[in-house]
Amino acid sequence: MTDVVKRFLNYVKIYTDSDPTTGVTPSTERQKDLAKILVQELLDLGLEDAHMDDNCYVMATLPSNIDKKVPTVGFIAHMDTSPDFSGKDVKPRTIEDYDGKDIVLNEEQNIVMTTKDFPELLQYKGQDIIVTDGTTLLGADDKAGVAEIMSAVAYLVENPDIKHGTIKIGFTPDEEIGEGADHFDVEKFGADFAYTMDGGEIGELEFENFNAAGAVVTCKGRSVHPGYAKDKMVNSMLIAQEYMNQLPASEVPQKTEGYEGFYHLVDIQGSIEKTTLQYMIRDFDREHFENRKQFMKNVADQIAQKYGQEYIDIEIKDQYYNMREKVEPQMYIVDIARQAMEEEGIKPNVKAIRGGTDGARLSFMGLPCPNIFAGGHNFHGKFEYVPIPSMQKATKLIVRIAENIGKQ
């Protein structure tokens, strides 16, 4: 299982962040750099149909090596990294036999990952951990998942005595900007069900996720020389401030947990004439989700009544929904993964994803797709890390799931 580490270290050095502003698929051409490498590696392993399509989706088939018919299972991960933090020139470093103390990521810039801020680090004392150099994210989300799937496929190819049915492999672009399933051809993929290897810490098994929408609030103003601005100037930034103050201060990511939803301000661009607010809207409950969207519209209407309709506009776009609605009627899929974890000595941690995966949308496209841990922590930032044993366990888990389905 050292193969998974080698692959991961190679993949994270490839710059693949996505970009929500381009309006094309893939959103960045650089994602194709990793896709081409993966296609060649799959071809080298003997998966003859491995290919990348025009939209940068990689698909391949590991044929069945048994006589009986069993369900076709898919394993999916995404190739892009988050645009929230730089993924360029990633320099991964391995902390061997972690001693349980604070980790200096970058001495020159005094960037330290402390156990006070990240107490879950202490779970991995004595293990080898891969960290960043403090200037980029790591890319374990989701190159750990990519490496685990690739390593599991290689292991199955090299060990034909392990009997399995047909296995479908899929790698997607643009998951981090909510577009990973936009051009995923479920029929072409040909799996009865699948798993995304895109979860966090070891043991995570998820079939619930947020309902998600994005909102753009545009506030308009009127610029006038400040010395002569009385009763004439309208400052769009102050209108935006009024809007922000109307949203519940306690319903933000840093103050919510479990099944609690939130409004998340992710970007502000402002001047006197125009200010734009970008929000994420999240909730597990569909009714509460719809209420959140309506509340944001109501606040905009109140401000429009005060200043005039021309001074504020809101646009809300749904992104994905809670996959529980589609997976729960077929809970045997979750049970297969749970049993495989137990057989591999992994304690299942069945929980709701406070986020989303490609699997959420794929489930609504006809491909039920729970989410399994890839092993990483602190995604989308410089404190991201992944314990090596977690990646190795995830690789073994893929093999075990394939083997167990082959025994059905």
C-alpha positions in Angstrom: 0.0 0.0 0.0 3.0 2.3 -0.3 1.8 2.9 -3.9 -1.0 5.2 -2.7 1.5 7.5 -1.0 3.7 7.7 -4.1 0.7 8.5 -6.3 -0.7 11.1 -4.0 2.6 13.0 -3.7 2.8 13.0 -7.5 -0.8 14.2 -8.0 -0.7 17.1 -5.5 2.2 18.7 -7.3 0.0 19.2 -10.4 -1.8 22.5 -10.4 -5.5 21.8 -10.9 -7.6 24.4 -9.1 -11.0 25.2 -10.6 -12.4 28.7 -11.3 -16.1 29.7 -10.9 -15.8 32.7 -13.2 -14.9 31.2 -16.5 -18.3 29.7 -17.5 -16.7 26.7 -19.4 -16.0 23.1 -18.7 -13.5 22.3 -17.5 -13.3 25.7 -15.8 -9.5 25.6 -16.1 -7.4 23.9 -18.8 -4.8 22.9 -16.2 -7.2 20.2 -14.9 -6.5 18.3 -18.1 -2.9 17.9 -17.0 -3.8 15.5 -14.3 -6.6 13.9 -16.4 -4.1 13.0 -19.1 -1.8 11.4 -16.6 -4.6 9.4 -15.0 -5.8 8.1 -18.4 -2.3 6.9 -19.3 -1.8 5.2 -15.9 -5.1 3.4 -16.3 -4.2 2.3 -19.8 -0.8 1.1 -18.5 -2.8 -1.0 -15.9 -4.7 -2.6 -18.8 -8.0 -0.8 -18.6 -8.4 -0.5 -22.3 -11.4 1.8 -22.4 -9.7 4.5 -20.3 -10.3 8.0 -21.8 -10.9 11.7 -21.2 -13.8 13.3 -22.9 -14.0 16.9 -24.2 -15.2 18.1 -20.8 -12.3 16.6 -18.9 -14.2 13.6 -17.4 -12.0 10.5 -17.1 -13.8 7.1 -17.2 -12.5 3.6 -17.3 -13.7 0.0 -16.7 -12.0 -2.8 -14.8 -13.7 -5.9 -16.2 -15.3 -8.6 -14.0 -13.1 -11.7 -13.3 -16.0 -13.9 -12.2 -18.6 -15.9 -14.1 -21.8 -14.8 -12.2 -23.6 -11.5 -12.6 -23.3 -9.0 -9.7 -24.0 -5.3 -9.5 -21.6 -3.0 -11.3 -20.0 -0.6 -8.7 -18.4 2.7 -9.4 -15.7 4.7 -7.5 -15.5 8.4 -8.2 -13.2 11.3 -7.1 -12.6 14.8 -8.3 -9.4 16.1 -9.8 -9.7 19.9 -9.1 -8.7 21.7 -5.9 -10.5 24.6 -4.3 -10.0 28.1 -5.6 -10.4 29.3 -2.0 -6.6 28.9 -1.4 -3.6 28.6 -3.7 -3.0 25.1 -5.1 0.0 26.1 -7.2 3.5 24.8 -6.5 2.3 22.5 -3.7 5.3 21.2 -1.7 4.1 18.3 0.5 6.2 17.2 3.4 5.9 14.0 5.4 6.1 14.2 9.2 7.3 10.8 10.2 6.1 9.2 13.5 4.2 12.4 14.6 5.1 13.2 18.2 1.8 14.9 19.2 3.3 18.4 19.3 2.6 21.6 17.3 3.8 21.3 13.7 5.9 24.1 12.2 4.8 24.3 8.6 6.9 27.3 7.6 9.5 28.6 10.0 10.4 31.7 7.9 6.7 32.9 7.9 6.0 31.5 11.4 3.1 29.4 10.2 2.4 26.7 12.9 -0.4 24.1 13.0 -1.1 23.9 16.7 -2.9 21.1 18.6 -4.9 23.8 20.4 -6.4 25.0 17.2 -6.6 21.5 15.6 -6.9 19.0 18.5 -7.9 16.2 16.2 -4.1 16.0 15.3 -3.6 14.2 18.5 -5.6 11.2 17.1 -2.6 10.6 14.8 0.3 10.6 17.2 2.8 8.0 16.1 1.6 8.0 12.5 3.2 9.5 9.4 1.3 12.6 8.3 1.6 14.6 5.0 1.4 18.4 5.5 1.9 21.6 3.5 4.7 24.1 3.6 2.2 26.7 4.8 1.9 28.6 1.6 -0.6 26.4 -0.3 -3.3 23.9 0.4 -2.4 20.3 0.1 -5.0 18.9 -2.3 -6.0 15.9 -0.3 -9.5 17.1 -1.3 -9.7 15.1 -3.4 -6.4 13.9 -4.7 -6.3 11.5 -1.8 -9.4 10.0 -3.2 -7.9 9.9 -6.7 -4.8 8.2 -5.4 -6.8 5.6 -3.4 -8.9 4.6 -6.3 -5.9 4.3 -8.6 -4.0 2.3 -6.1 -6.9 0.0 -5.4 -7.3 -0.6 -9.2 -3.6 -1.4 -9.5 -3.9 -3.8 -6.6 -6.8 -5.7 -8.1 -5.0 -5.9 -11.4 -1.9 -7.3 -9.8 -3.9 -9.7 -7.6 -6.4 -11.5 -10.0 -7.1 -14.1 -7.3 -9.3 -11.4 -5.7 -12.6 -12.0 -7.4 -14.8 -9.0 -8.3 -17.5 -7.9 -10.6 -17.3 -5.0 -13.1 -15.8 -1.8 -11.6 -16.3 1.6 -13.1 -13.8 4.4 -12.4 -14.7 8.1 -12.7 -12.7 11.3 -12.2 -14.4 14.6 -12.5 -13.4 18.3 -12.9 -14.9 21.3 -11.2 -16.4 19.7 -8.1 -15.1 22.5 -5.9 -17.2 25.0 -7.8 -20.4 22.9 -7.7 -20.2 21.8 -11.4 -18.6 18.4 -11.1 -21.7 16.5 -12.2 -22.8 19.0 -14.9 -21.6 16.9 -17.8 -21.3 13.5 -16.1 -22.9 10.9 -18.4 -24.5 8.4 -16.0 -25.7 6.1 -18.7 -22.3 5.9 -20.3 -20.7 5.3 -16.9 -22.8 2.3 -16.5 -22.7 1.6 -12.8 -25.7 0.4 -10.7 -24.4 2.5 -7.8 -21.2 4.2 -6.8 -19.2 5.7 -4.0 -17.4 9.1 -4.0 -14.1 8.9 -2.2 -14.3 12.4 -1.0 -14.9 12.4 2.7 -12.7 13.6 5.6 -11.3 11.6 8.5 -11.0 7.9 8.6 -14.4 6.1 9.1 -16.6 8.7 7.6 -19.6 7.2 5.7 -22.2 9.7 4.5 -25.5 9.6 2.7 -26.8 12.9 3.8 -25.6 16.4 2.7 -26.7 20.0 2.6 -29.3 21.3 0.2 -27.3 24.1 -1.4 -27.8 27.3 -3.3 -25.7 30.3 -4.2 -26.9 33.9 -3.9 -25.6 37.1 -5.5 -26.8 40.3 -4.0 -26.1 43.4 -6.1 -26.4 46.8 -4.5 -26.4 49.9 -6.6 -25.4 53.5 -5.6 -25.0 57.0 -6.9 -21.6 58.7 -6.8 -21.4 62.4 -6.1 -18.5 64.6 -4.9 -18.5 64.1 -1.1 -18.4 67.8 -0.5 -21.7 68.3 -2.3 -23.3 64.9 -1.5 -26.1 65.8 0.9 -29.3 64.2 -0.2 -27.7 63.2 -3.5 -25.1 60.5 -2.8 -26.2 56.9 -2.4 -23.4 54.6 -1.1 -23.9 51.0 -2.3 -21.5 49.7 0.3 -23.7 51.1 3.1 -26.8 49.5 1.5 -24.9 46.2 1.4 -24.0 46.7 5.0 -27.7 47.1 5.9 -28.4 43.9 4.0 -25.7 41.9 5.8 -26.9 43.2 9.2 -30.4 41.8 8.5 -29.2 38.2 8.3 -29.0 36.2 11.6 -25.6 36.7 13.1 -25.7 33.3 14.7 -26.5 31.4 11.5 -23.1 31.4 10.0 -20.6 28.5 9.5 -18.4 29.4 12.5 -21.4 29.2 14.8 -23.3 26.2 13.5 -22.8 22.4 13.6 -24.6 19.1 13.1 -27.8 19.5 11.2 -27.8 23.3 11.6 -27.9 25.4 8.4 -26.3 28.7 7.7 -25.8 31.8 5.4 -22.2 32.2 4.4 -20.8 35.4 3.0 -18.0 34.3 0.8 -17.0 37.4 -1.2 -17.5 41.2 -1.2 -16.6 43.5 -4.1 -17.6 47.1 -3.5 -17.5 50.8 -4.4 -19.9 53.7 -4.1 -21.6 52.9 -7.3 -21.8 49.1 -7.0 -21.3 46.4 -4.3 -21.7 42.7 -4.8 -22.2 40.1 -2.1 -21.8 36.4 -2.8 -23.5 34.0 -0.4 -23.8 30.3 0.2 -27.1 29.1 1.5 -27.1 25.7 3.2 -29.6 23.5 5.1 -30.3 19.8 5.5 -34.1 20.2 5.7 -35.7 21.0 2.3 -38.4 23.1 3.8 -35.9 25.1 5.9 -33.8 25.5 2.8 -36.6 27.0 0.9 -37.4 29.3 3.8 -33.8 30.5 3.9 -33.9 31.5 0.2 -37.2 33.3 0.7 -35.9 35.1 3.7 -32.9 36.5 1.7 -35.4 37.7 -1.0 -37.6 39.3 1.7 -34.7 41.3 3.1 -33.9 42.5 -0.4 -37.5 43.6 -0.8 -37.4 45.5 2.5 -34.3 47.4 1.4 -35.9 48.1 -2.1 -38.9 49.6 -0.4 -36.5 52.0 1.5 -34.2 53.0 -1.3 -36.0 52.0 -4.5 -36.1 48.8 -6.5 -33.2 50.0 -8.7 -30.8 50.0 -5.8 -30.8 46.3 -5.0 -31.2 43.0 -6.8 -30.8 39.4 -5.7 -30.3 36.3 -7.8 -30.4 32.8 -6.2 -29.4 29.6 -8.0 -29.9 26.1 -6.6 -26.7 23.9 -6.7 -27.5 20.5 -5.3 -29.9 18.7 -2.9 -29.7 16.3 0.0 -28.9 12.9 -1.4 -30.7 11.1 1.4 -33.9 11.3 -0.6 -32.4 9.1 -3.3 -30.1 6.8 -1.2 -32.3 5.9 1.7 -34.6 3.7 -0.4 -31.5 1.7 -1.3 -29.8 1.5 2.0 -28.1 -1.7 1.2 -25.5 0.4 -0.6 -24.6 2.1 2.7 -24.7 -1.3 4.4 -22.1 -2.7 1.9 -19.7 0.0 2.8 -20.4 -0.2 6.5 -19.7 -4.0 6.5 -16.5 -3.6 4.5 -15.3 -1.0 7.0 -15.9 -3.3 10.0 -14.1 -6.1 8.2 -11.1 -3.8 7.7 -11.0 -2.8 11.3 -12.4 0.7 10.7 -15.0 2.0 13.0 -17.8 3.4 10.8 -18.8 7.0 11.5 -22.1 7.5 9.7 -22.8 11.2 9.6 -24.2 14.0 7.5 -21.8 15.9 5.2 -21.7 19.6 6.2 -21.1 20.2 2.5 -21.6 18.4 -0.7 -20.0 16.0 -3.2 -20.5 15.0 -6.8 -22.5 12.1 -5.4 -25.2 14.4 -4.2 -26.1 15.5 -7.7 -25.3 12.1 -9.2 -27.8 10.5 -6.9 -30.5 12.8 -8.3 -29.3 11.9 -11.8 -30.0 8.2 -11.3 -26.7 7.0 -9.8 -27.1 6.5 -6.0 -23.7 7.6 -4.6 -22.9 7.7 -0.9 -19.6 9.3 0.2 -16.6 7.5 1.9 -13.7 9.0 3.7 -10.5 9.9 1.8 -8.6 10.7 5.1 -7.8 14.4 4.9 -8.4 17.2 7.4 -8.7 21.0 7.2 -9.5 21.2 3.5 -9.2 24.3 1.4 -6.3 25.9 3.4 -2.7 25.9 4.4 -3.4 23.7 7.5 -4.6 20.8 5.3 -3.1 17.4 6.1 -3.6 13.7 5.6 -2.4 10.8 7.7 -0.8 8.1 5.6 -2.5 5.2 7.3 -5.9 6.7 6.6 -5.1 6.7 2.8 -3.9 3.1 3.0 -7.1 2.0 4.9 -9.2 3.8 2.3 -7.4 1.9 -0.5 -8.0 -1.4 1.3 -11.6 -0.5 1.8 -12.2 0.0 -2.0 -10.7 -3.4 -2.6 -12.8 -5.0 0.2 -16.0 -3.4 -1.2 -15.3 -4.7 -4.7 -14.5 -8.2 -3.3 -17.6 -8.3 -1.2 -19.8 -7.4 -4.1 -18.2 -10.1 -6.1 -19.2 -12.6 -3.4 -22.9 -11.7 -3.6 
